[in-house]
Structure formats: structure tokens, C-alpha cells
Amino acid sequence: MAKLMSGINTSSVSGALLPTRLSSIPVRRRFSVANSTLLIPAKIHGRLSVNRARASSTAAAVETKPDVIDESKLDIRKNILACPICYERLIWNGDPDLSLDSVARSTWKCSTCRKSYFGKDSHIDLTITGDAKVYGQSMAASTEIFRLPLVSFLYERGWRQSFSLWGGFPGPEKEFETIKDYLKPVLGGNIIDASCGSGMFSRLFAKSGLFSLVVALDFSETMLKQCYDFIRQDDSFPEENLILVKADISRLPFGSSSVDAVHAGAALHCWPSPSAAVAEISRVLKPGGIFVASTYILDGALSYVPLRRSLRQNIAQVSGSHIFLSEAELEDLCTSCGLVNFSCTRNRLFVMITAMKPV
């Protein structure tokens, strides 16, 4: 073999050495790669057969088309969502591609109760009623305020940045680094960015490539529309890694034990019922799944304010906002909902907590 090959010049194509002068070697097959004709030897000084499937796959790798659908990612997107009524898997009746627009145009039907859900321009509506005020129900003020178009527009244009000034929030980039440290055990899995707002962290998760799928989830249609608009302004955004979902934090549209991680940034204190929300998060997390959330707490000198517990309850009843006064209450919230290994990071009023679903 060495003697024969000494008279043959070789060049590298896709990492393999191929002869460039083969006039004396029997040829079995001729095919084109990258506009050049390559001759593949059937036999070189003995028995060396060329696997036809391997040759075809090599050509396909060189000629990969940008619009080829990634079936594995498509399956993840199609199978993660569940009916918020019975928690059974939803059947996707949509275009077989990975774009945000096609997902939003799709219809989804529960495989059990047969209820249908529909895309609405920028997102999929997986709330039970589709209307917060139907049947006389009303939302807490802390929920309604984030549904206002002006608030949604301002959220990443000054609102969220002010948290660093008065609350000690370290800023999105530094927060993201801390979040990644907490989520190291589940990197590569799927993640729900709960109460995502305008998608500040959802977009960071998707662009990082650290997760197989990111679900940007919020109850506010206007916040989801802002997230969609930000994505549309970024030509390099990996759309196949993100879907936008409208859902109730206390009725998450995912099957039990189906999610690797849940993140909630500066949101927990705005939930109408934090215990119901964290219980839902615990339900959807896989064993070993991780919950990470940031919020603010009022302690120190404020712990000695007379009748502070009654005052906090009154504030919660009026506004729907739950201001936690101690780390112990946050830990109790997680442990009472079945989560373990609680820990937190503090900076003035800012606190980031994490807990895990038991294995």
C-alpha cells in the first residue's frame, strides 16, 4: 500500500484524504461534491470497499442546506407542551419547521380532553380561558400592571435597570452568570423562563446555546409581544431554540416531571399565590430539576416595624404583591412545596434563591 500510494498526490475533503491522480486505479463510482468531480476507488492493492451510504452522508454533510429541519429539536418543541386542564400532551397541528411565526400560527389540541389552543401572532395562548376577566374573575393589580402596553414597552428601557439603583440587583449579565452557576447540573436540558416579561433572560438563555429548548412564559400578551419584537430585531437570533407561551404561573402547561429547570427573574413577589406557583413548578420539574428565582426582601431594621405582618397582608390583598421579609420565609416556601437543597445569594435587598426537586 505504501509503495502504491507514494506515486499519488492526495488532498483533504471533509477531513478525509482522497487521491487526486487515479488513472491506474479501477473506479467504481463517480459523484460530485462542491462542484468538483471526485473518483472513488473500488479497490486499492487488496480489499477496500467503499460504503455507499457513507459516501452519500459525506456528500450531504458538504452540501448541507440551511433549511433542513432538525427533527430532534422539532420533537422537543412538539412534545413539551401539555394541556393546562388535564396536563396531557398537546398534539401540534402546524407547519413542520422551527420558526417562531409557524409555531404561533399553529393550533394545538389536547390528546385527552380534546380542547384546542391557538397561536396569537407572537405566542401560543395556553391559558384555560384565554381571557383574564371571563366569568367575573379579576386579576391582582400586580398582574394587571404588567399587561399595560406602556409598562411592557418601558420594562427593558429603564424599568428593570432601576432595580440596580434601589434594590442591589447586579444587572442582567451578572445575574445571568450566577444563574448559570446554579443551573450547571441541568445544562443541556430544557428550561422555562417563568414570568419572563419582555424576555430579557429568555433571549440570553436561547443565545447561550446551553439549553435544548427555552420556553419564554408570561401571562402578559404585551410582554410577550415585546419579546417577539426584540427577537425580530436580531438577525442572528436562534429561533429554533425558543418558543413564546402565554400561561398562568399557577397552572403551567407542562406534564409532570417534564422540565429540567425553571427560572423566574424579579417575579416571585408579583405572583398572586407564590405557594400555588412554586407547587406547580415543583410538579413540572424532573427529579433533580432546579428552580432559580430572584426577588427582593425587606429585613434588617424593617423587621422591627410594628404590626409589619398585618401590614404586609393588607398590601398583598390590595396589590397582589408579596414582599418577603426574611430568607427563612423563602426557604419555607420552597420546602413546603417539596423542594430541597435551598440556598441563596444576597446583595442588599436583592436575593437569588435556588432549590431542587428531590431525585
Buried (B, 14 or more C-beta within 10 A) or exposed (E): EEEEEEEBEEEEBEEEEBBEEBEEBEEEEEEEBEEEEBBBBEEBEEEEEEEEEEBEEBBEEEEEEEEEEEEEBBEBBBBBBBBBEEBEBBBBEBEEBBEBBBBBBBBBBBEBEEBEBEBBEBBBBBBBEEEBEEEEEEBBEBBBBBBEEEBBBBBBEEBBEEBBEEBBBBEBEEBBEBBBEBBEEBBEBBBBBBBBBBBBBBBBBBBBEBBBBBBBBBBBBBBBBBBBBBBEEEEEBBBBBBBBBBBBBBBBBBBEEBBBBBBBBBBBBBBBBBBBBBBBBBBBBBEEBBBBBBBBBBBEEEEEEEEBEEEBEEBBEEBBBBBBBEBEEBBBBBEEBBBEEBEBBEBEBBBBBBBBBEE
